[in-house]
Amino acid sequence: MLQSDIQKSKAIYWASGIVSICGIIFEVLFGAIGSYILGDGVKQYTLTISLFLTGMGIGAYFSEHVTKKLILSFVWIEFAIALVGGFSTFLLFGINAYLSDGTDALFLYSITLLVGALTGVELPILIRKANEIGVTLSKSTARVLFSDYAGGLIGGLLFVFLLRPQLGMVKTAFFVALINVTVAMSVLFYFRKEIHRYKVHGAVGILIFFTLVGGLLFGEEAAFSFEQKMYRDPIVHAEETNYQRIILTKEQGDIRLFLDGQLQFSSSDEYRYHEMLIHPAMMLANQKEKILVLGGGDGLALRELLKYDEAKSITLVDLDPAVVQLARKHPDLLKLNQDAFSNKMVQVFNEDAFEFMEDAESFYDVIIVDLPDPNNESLNKLYTLEFYSLLRNHLQPGGSLIVQATSPVFAAEVYWTIDHTIRATGLHTENLHLDIPSFGNWGFILAKREEFELIGEDLEVDTRYLTRETLLASTYFGKDEDRDITTEDGKKVDLEVNSLIDPHLIEKYEKAWLHY
């Protein structure tokens, strides 16, 4: 093989690796944006990965018809991927903001299939070109596939640890598209002697390149205006972290925090939620010195806990440091949580709650579980028999535990399954619920090692909502929300324990909230 042919074959391998990096980034990007806009991360990642791979298969099938002008075909495929992929997330935000329900999902899945198909055409073309240069078919296939698979690993790591947290989803799409165009232009220039009127193709590439640069510089600002339409109130803070999308809105004094599009609290009524989350457990605990809070990175649960003079140590575990940092710095959140994080007795760990409990050596007088609803696999594990067993094992005798447990009205089977799972650990429970205007009717589960009952003791601290009477009233449930759940045909539902091996709570949650 001539030296020039060796250099050309190396260029093909490099091109294969780089476009593979771009392909895998687009693939996981579509899963991430689908999770944010459409909800249910596991479902969206599953669908986008499946559709992307299906598209690749379709593209590989049709690639057998591409036998001439291989390099030029590759260049134009890259141009197409750059345009479609680059504008994908930007357009999805716009469609979500202005068009009817379901259009955004159809657009996302169609784009995923299309980009997958275009990606699937690339590799066979590069393999044929390497073979055409003089590399044997077995070697050309193996080397191009090696470059492709290695590039896939690099792309995944880049997206998780660099692109998403640093650029966000809109800029990431444009940035990766620019790489596709750059690869196409490089290959076009390298093989220019083989391509008729290559300058015309190059001019098209330059036009696409600068269009994408414009998208990179100004697309996020336009997409932000689209995103604003997803929220009732003006956005005052938006941030993409390694774990989620953080949005803070404000209108006429009402502060609302959203994580991945899900409302976490409204300042107009959050005190109802947090008083019920904290004070029943603190009332029932024999001691109140050592307290553990799982979740609660906004600091509002801490605010209520710091009302107790008996508290000596409060450990807060929240996965995302950006939420805690926002609660420490943003003036509106500081006012709401009364600068709770500055208290010396508060210690913060940014860890997964399950892993923290597995490694924990301490015992706690009170455990507060203020975690998001079980709407995906990673959150479901925090609603399992295994997790609640860990909590029980770290609860002091005489100590108390309380868990936010979604709505017994909108998701009755989910609520009572959580209660059933906690009881399966040997803990005794009491069920509480109240009306929170921004959420609706919301449920909590109070638990202790020992049998207990709420006897309506007076609250030890000042509250805005909770009284002895409202606490006792919260233990009563209507016929359509009590433990004896029935199906539409009147049959009683048999509750099952939710576990790591059988995570059926996710399916129940999705079904319950489908129409809300």
Summary of the structure (lengths in Angstrom):
residues: 516
radius of gyration: 27.4
end to end distance: 65.7
largest distance: 90.5
contacts: 1774
relative contact order: 0.09
helix: 58%
strand: 15%
